[in-house]
């Protein structure tokens, strides 16, 4: 089955056909590093990390190039650094380091390349020059502006009426603009705390790039004029992604910038839009290292599973209950991994790449249907608990790895020797009743053990084929 992805550009779920199967290329808008990443920022990180893992599985790890940028050049960054009395570099380096630590905890792979805006000023200036030369941009009062009316296809990605686009763009009314929809490619740096570089297009005043041109320049540098997939949050469709399309296609003369555009849905917290004014603004670090949300620390694996429980295009309500349910699931799956290792040894985790369950692969190939994939993981976990088959255990372990899910630290609850002896006697008595086909007695003993907080797992001894029973304390 081929991968099928919902394409914002076509408004349909289309078969994914890479331009070059030997170099599948994906660009995702990364963080603007003026402040710590909030939980909404974690959603595209996790969503497109999962897509990256799927593409690597399908085409080979050496045949996928994933670029996710760092925006370290932005007016918010300038303002925050000025307020704190630190250099822009000090602010962005510290924020970037904390971002990396947070997303590492979420189980996200590092992208193939992580370009920074400040390293691509020359590419941004080159794009400005190309657009002015082709008549798609103009210079006015030390600004370079993109001329929206000179691009008839503008709005194709967002498919919004002109009035909506004007409202959504929060246009800056300026007398030097030819049209109110025109947007900035380059602007002058006039304040002492603003970074500046020699300007393009014959402008004498030093300046800096606009936000939208940054991603066009970085994707061009690392992925080419046209590439396979561009991703980000749904809030970026307009104006950011629409403007990227305009700049890139007009600069290079192509119909598209990327063949597939993918966007994850919005996130709210406990039924409300997340905002500092409501007091429900939650950073990734808040969840990992404080008790601010739900009165406890949350493992990064719990956050990842909680995020994947909802299909990436749907809105998600981030609640304590969601995290509690995800934690309970991971505890159960961690116990299952412990059973698998007990039965077959740690070597069972070696070379799992080809053991991913077919149903899980097909679910992910269908526009990252994580709901079905997680349901199948539950089935595999339960199947191993019932049958203890090596192949099922390997498939379970391989499939959780493909989804980027880590297991929690396993903790064996302490029991007295007397209690362990009592449990062992009951387990042996139940097994004897099963062999005698006295299932009523077997069930009675099982229920007694459950009431004691003991969970039983029946399986076959791979050497003898006989039924064996293991047990653990339910947590």
C-alpha positions in Angstrom: 0.0 0.0 0.0 1.3 3.4 -0.9 1.5 6.3 1.5 -1.5 8.6 1.2 -1.4 12.1 2.7 -3.9 14.9 3.0 -2.7 17.8 0.9 -3.8 21.3 2.0 -3.0 22.4 -1.6 -5.5 20.0 -3.2 -7.9 19.6 -0.3 -7.7 15.8 -0.8 -5.9 12.7 0.4 -3.5 11.9 -2.4 -1.0 9.1 -3.1 2.5 10.3 -2.2 4.9 10.2 -5.1 8.3 11.6 -4.2 10.1 13.6 -6.9 13.2 11.4 -6.3 12.7 8.2 -4.2 16.4 8.3 -3.5 16.1 11.7 -1.8 12.7 12.3 -0.3 12.7 16.0 1.0 10.6 17.5 3.8 10.7 21.0 5.3 8.9 21.9 8.6 8.7 25.3 10.1 10.5 25.2 13.4 10.5 27.4 16.5 11.1 31.1 16.9 13.5 31.0 19.8 12.5 34.0 21.8 10.8 32.0 24.6 10.4 28.4 25.7 8.3 26.1 23.5 4.7 25.5 24.7 2.8 22.3 24.4 1.2 23.6 21.2 4.7 23.9 19.6 5.2 20.2 20.5 2.4 19.0 18.2 4.1 19.7 14.9 7.4 18.4 16.3 5.8 15.0 17.2 3.5 14.8 14.1 6.3 15.4 11.6 8.8 13.3 13.5 6.3 10.4 13.0 6.1 11.2 9.3 9.9 11.3 9.2 10.1 7.9 10.8 7.5 6.5 8.3 9.4 7.9 5.3 12.6 6.4 6.6 10.9 3.1 7.0 9.5 3.2 3.5 12.5 4.7 1.6 15.5 4.0 3.8 17.0 6.2 6.4 19.7 7.4 4.0 17.1 8.5 1.4 15.1 11.1 3.4 16.2 14.7 4.1 14.3 16.4 6.8 14.9 20.1 7.3 13.4 21.9 10.3 14.5 25.5 10.8 15.4 27.6 13.8 14.1 31.2 13.5 16.7 33.1 15.4 16.0 36.4 13.6 12.7 38.0 14.5 11.3 41.2 16.0 10.1 39.3 19.0 13.6 38.1 19.6 15.0 41.6 19.3 12.4 43.0 21.8 12.9 40.2 24.3 16.7 40.5 24.2 16.5 44.2 24.6 14.1 43.9 27.6 16.4 41.4 29.3 19.6 43.3 28.6 21.2 40.3 26.9 22.6 39.9 23.4 20.4 38.3 20.7 22.9 35.5 20.4 22.7 34.8 24.2 18.9 34.7 24.1 18.6 32.5 21.1 21.4 30.1 22.1 19.8 29.5 25.5 16.3 29.1 24.2 17.5 26.7 21.4 19.3 24.5 23.9 16.2 24.2 26.1 14.1 23.5 23.0 16.4 20.6 22.0 16.3 19.2 25.5 12.5 19.3 25.5 12.0 17.7 22.2 14.6 15.0 23.0 12.4 14.1 25.9 9.4 13.7 23.5 11.3 11.0 21.6 11.7 13.2 18.5 14.6 12.4 16.2 16.8 15.3 15.2 16.2 16.4 11.7 18.8 15.8 8.9 19.5 19.5 8.9 18.5 22.3 11.2 19.2 25.6 9.4 19.3 28.9 11.3 17.9 32.1 9.8 21.1 34.1 10.6 23.2 31.7 8.6 21.2 32.3 5.4 21.2 36.1 5.0 22.9 35.9 1.6 20.2 33.5 0.3 17.5 35.8 1.5 19.1 38.8 -0.2 19.5 36.7 -3.4 15.8 36.0 -3.4 15.0 39.7 -3.0 17.2 40.5 -6.0 15.5 37.8 -8.1 12.0 39.0 -7.2 12.8 42.7 -7.9 14.4 41.8 -11.2 11.3 39.8 -12.3 8.9 42.5 -11.3 7.3 40.6 -8.5 8.8 42.9 -5.9 9.8 46.5 -5.6 11.8 48.9 -3.4 10.2 51.6 -1.4 11.6 53.7 1.4 14.4 51.2 2.1 12.0 48.3 2.1 11.7 45.5 -0.4 8.1 44.5 -0.8 6.4 41.6 -2.6 3.7 42.8 -5.0 0.7 40.6 -4.4 -1.4 41.9 -7.3 1.4 40.8 -9.7 0.8 37.1 -8.7 -2.6 36.0 -10.0 -2.3 32.6 -8.2 -1.9 34.3 -4.8 -4.3 32.7 -2.3 -4.3 29.2 -3.9 -3.0 27.5 -0.8 -5.2 29.1 1.8 -8.2 29.4 -0.6 -9.5 32.4 1.3 -11.5 35.4 -0.1 -9.5 38.6 -0.4 -11.3 40.3 2.5 -10.4 37.4 4.8 -6.8 37.4 3.7 -6.6 41.2 4.4 -8.0 40.6 7.9 -5.9 37.5 8.5 -2.7 39.2 7.4 -3.1 42.0 9.9 -1.7 44.2 7.2 0.6 47.0 8.1 -0.8 50.2 6.6 2.1 52.1 5.1 2.1 54.9 2.5 4.9 53.3 0.5 3.0 50.2 -0.2 1.4 49.9 -3.7 -1.3 47.5 -2.3 -2.4 46.9 1.3 -1.7 43.1 0.7 1.9 43.6 -0.2 4.3 42.2 2.4 7.8 42.9 3.5 10.8 40.9 2.2 13.4 43.2 3.6 13.2 46.2 6.0 15.6 48.8 7.3 17.2 48.5 10.8 16.9 51.9 12.4 17.2 51.2 16.1 20.4 50.4 17.9 19.2 47.1 19.3 18.1 45.8 15.9 20.4 43.5 14.0 21.3 44.7 10.5 23.2 43.6 7.4 24.1 45.3 4.1 20.9 45.5 2.2 20.0 44.1 -1.3 18.6 45.9 -4.3 20.8 49.0 -4.0 19.4 50.1 -0.6 22.0 52.0 1.4 20.5 51.6 4.8 21.4 48.4 6.6 18.5 46.1 7.2 17.1 42.6 8.0 14.8 40.2 6.3 11.1 39.8 6.9 9.9 36.5 8.5 8.4 34.9 5.4 11.5 35.1 3.2 13.6 33.3 5.8 11.9 29.9 5.2 11.9 30.3 1.5 15.7 30.9 1.6 16.4 28.0 4.0 14.3 25.4 2.1 15.8 26.5 -1.2 19.3 26.1 0.2 18.8 22.7 1.7 16.0 21.1 -0.4 16.0 22.8 -3.7 13.6 25.0 -5.7 10.8 22.4 -5.5 10.6 19.6 -2.9 8.2 17.0 -1.7 6.5 18.0 1.6 6.2 21.2 3.6 4.6 21.0 7.0 3.6 23.1 10.0 0.7 24.1 12.2 -2.7 25.0 10.7 -2.1 28.6 11.9 0.7 29.0 9.4 -1.3 28.4 6.3 -2.0 32.1 6.0 -0.1 34.3 5.8 3.2 32.6 6.3 2.9 29.6 4.0 0.9 31.5 1.4 3.7 34.1 1.3 6.4 31.4 1.1 4.7 29.9 -1.9 4.5 33.4 -3.5 8.1 34.2 -3.0 9.6 30.9 -4.0 7.4 30.2 -7.1 7.8 33.7 -8.4 11.6 33.6 -7.8 12.2 30.4 -9.7 9.3 30.2 -12.1 7.7 27.0 -10.9 4.0 26.3 -10.3 4.6 24.9 -6.8 7.1 25.2 -4.0 6.3 21.9 -2.4 4.1 19.1 -3.9 2.4 18.3 -0.6 1.4 20.7 2.2 0.5 19.2 5.5 -0.9 21.0 8.6 -1.6 19.8 12.1 -4.7 21.0 13.9 -5.1 23.5 16.8 -4.5 22.6 20.5 -6.5 23.9 23.4 -6.0 23.3 27.1 -8.8 21.9 29.2 -11.4 23.1 26.7 -10.0 26.7 26.3 -7.6 28.4 24.0 -4.2 28.5 25.6 -3.1 32.0 26.7 -1.1 33.6 29.4 -4.1 35.8 30.3 -6.2 32.7 31.1 -3.4 31.2 33.2 -3.4 28.0 31.2 -0.2 28.6 29.2 1.8 25.4 29.5 5.4 24.9 28.2 6.8 21.5 27.5 9.3 22.0 30.3 6.3 22.8 32.7 5.0 19.3 32.0 8.4 17.6 32.2 9.9 19.2 35.3 7.2 20.9 37.3 3.9 19.9 38.9 2.0 22.8 37.4 -0.2 20.7 35.2 -2.1 17.9 37.0 0.0 18.0 40.2 2.8 15.7 38.9 5.8 15.4 36.6 5.0 13.8 33.2 7.4 11.6 31.3 8.1 12.8 27.7 6.8 9.4 26.4 3.4 10.1 28.1 3.2 13.5 26.3 4.0 11.9 23.0 1.4 9.1 23.3 -1.2 11.7 24.5 -0.5 13.8 21.4 -0.8 10.8 19.1 -4.1 9.6 20.5 -5.8 12.2 18.3 -5.4 12.3 14.5 -3.0 15.1 13.6 -5.4 17.1 11.5 -8.1 17.2 14.2 -8.1 19.8 17.1 -6.9 18.4 20.3 -8.0 19.1 23.9 -4.9 18.9 26.2 -6.3 17.7 29.5 -5.0 16.0 32.7 -7.3 13.1 32.0 -5.7 12.6 28.6 -2.2 12.4 30.3 -3.4 10.1 33.0 -4.9 7.7 30.4 -1.8 7.8 28.3 0.4 7.1 31.4 -1.8 4.1 32.4 -1.4 2.7 28.9 2.4 3.2 28.9 2.6 1.5 32.3 0.7 -1.5 30.9 3.0 -1.6 27.8 6.1 -1.2 29.9 5.0 -4.3 31.9 4.4 -6.1 28.6 7.9 -5.4 27.5 9.2 -6.7 30.8 7.3 -9.9 30.2 8.8 -10.2 26.7 12.3 -9.7 28.0 11.7 -12.2 30.8 10.5 -14.8 28.3 13.1 -14.3 25.5 16.0 -12.2 26.9 17.1 -8.7 25.9 18.4 -10.0 22.5 14.9 -10.0 21.3 15.1 -6.2 20.9 18.0 -6.5 18.3 17.2 -6.0 14.6 13.5 -5.2 14.9 13.3 -3.0 11.8 11.5 -5.6 9.6 9.1 -6.8 12.3 6.7 -3.8 12.4 3.1 -5.0 12.3 1.6 -4.8 8.8 -1.7 -3.3 10.2 0.2 -0.5 11.9 2.2 0.3 8.8 -1.0 0.4 6.7 -2.6 2.7 9.4 0.3 5.1 9.2 0.3 5.0 5.4 -3.3 6.2 5.5 -2.5 9.8 6.4 -0.8 9.0 9.7 -3.9 7.3 11.2 -2.4 7.0 14.7 -5.8 6.2 16.3 -5.9 2.8 14.4 -2.1 2.3 15.0 -2.5 2.7 18.8 -5.5 0.4 18.8 -3.4 -2.2 17.1 -0.7 -1.8 19.7 -3.2 -2.6 22.4 -4.2 -5.8 20.4 -0.5 -6.9 20.1 0.1 -6.3 23.8 -3.0 -8.3 24.8 -2.1 -11.1 22.3 1.3 -11.5 23.8 -0.2 -11.6 27.3 -2.5 -14.5 26.2 -0.1 -16.5 24.0 3.4 -15.4 24.7 4.6 -15.8 21.1 8.0 -14.6 20.2 6.9 -13.2 16.9 4.1 -11.2 18.5 6.5 -9.8 21.1 8.9 -8.7 18.4 6.1 -7.1 16.4 4.9 -5.2 19.5 8.4 -3.9 20.3 9.1 -3.0 16.7 5.8 -1.2 16.3 6.2 0.9 19.4 9.7 1.9 18.2 8.3 3.0 14.8 5.9 5.3 16.6 8.8 6.7 18.6 7.2 5.5 21.9 9.6 4.8 24.7 8.7 2.6 27.6 8.7 4.0 31.2 11.3 2.9 33.7 10.2 -0.5 35.0 9.7 -0.7 38.8 9.2 -4.0 40.5 7.0 -3.5 43.5 8.5 -5.0 46.7 6.8 -8.0 48.3 7.7 -10.0 51.4 9.1 -13.5 50.9 6.0 -14.9 52.6 3.6 -13.1 50.2 5.7 -14.3 47.2 5.5 -17.9 48.4 1.7 -17.6 48.8 1.4 -16.2 45.3 3.6 -19.0 43.9 1.5 -21.7 45.5 -1.7 -20.2 44.1 -0.2 -19.8 40.6 1.0 -23.5 40.7 -2.5 -24.6 41.9 -4.2 -22.7 39.1 -1.8 -24.2 36.5 -2.5 -27.7 37.9 -6.3 -27.1 37.6 -5.9 -26.0 34.0 -4.0 -29.1 33.1 -6.8 -31.2 34.8 -9.3 -29.1 32.7 -10.9 -28.0 35.9 -11.5 -24.5 34.5 -14.0 -23.5 37.2 -11.3 -23.9 39.8 -8.7 -22.3 37.6 -10.9 -19.2 37.2 -11.6 -19.1 40.9 -7.9 -19.0 41.7 -7.3 -16.4 39.0 -10.0 -14.2 40.5 -8.5 -14.6 44.0 -5.1 -13.5 42.6 -6.6 -10.5 40.9 -8.3 -9.5 44.1 -4.8 -9.6 45.7 -3.6 -7.2 43.0 -1.8 -9.9 40.9 -1.9 -10.0 37.1 -1.3 -13.3 35.4 0.2 -13.9 31.9 -0.1 -17.3 30.3 2.2 -18.3 27.5 4.1 -21.2 25.9 7.6 -22.2 26.9 9.3 -21.9 23.5 11.6 -24.9 24.3 9.0 -27.4 25.5 5.7 -26.0 24.2 4.1 -26.3 27.6 1.9 -23.6 29.1 3.7 -21.4 31.6 2.4 -18.6 33.8 4.2 -15.5 34.9 2.8 -12.8 37.2 3.3 -9.3 38.3 1.8 -6.8 40.7 -0.7 -4.5 39.1 0.1 -0.8 39.5 
